[in-house]
Amino acid sequence: MSKALVAYFSASGVTAKLAGKLADAIGADQFEIIPETPYTEADLNWQNNRSRSSVEMNDRSCRPAIKSKVDDMAQYDVVFIGFPVWWYREPSIIDTFMEAYDFCGKTVIPFATSGMSEIGDSGKNMQELAKGAKVVTGKRFTGSVSSDELKKWASAWLSQ
């Protein structure tokens, strides 16, 4: 069986809750992707073109700093990476995370939280940042997804 990590960025707590449920369901380690500078409510106001999240998402080269690092990424074969959907893709801090590690030979599975927005091109974007990895399309979930559904979904990559 593959050794798995559930890494996640959560702006409002919804993704954190889902990531915890996923990690518990599959017996994986967890790592929270915490921004060096925390996001405020004003930073997350997607309706304000000057908000931090809007500015970051409009600049594809933006790489918000992350507060800590995964101790030993080499031990993981499978890495689930969770995030809220921002502008129909992964937040820029996920791009920072993808560039911070060598994912060569690993399977990377994006998962996203959103009530309505799809995961978009997140898997494709993340693949471009993780040369040598197998990054799958991933899936979007609502916050109410069951542990059983998450376990069933994740099992496809854990038995490889």
Protein Blocks (a to p, Z undefined) as FASTA:
>chain_A
ZZdddddddfkommmmmmmmmmmmnopacdddddfbacdfklmmmklmkbmklmmmmmmk
bccddfbdcfblmlpmbdcdddddeehiacfklmmmmmmpcfehiacddddddfkbcgkj
mlmmmmmmmghiacdebjaddfkbcfklmmmmmmmmmmZZ
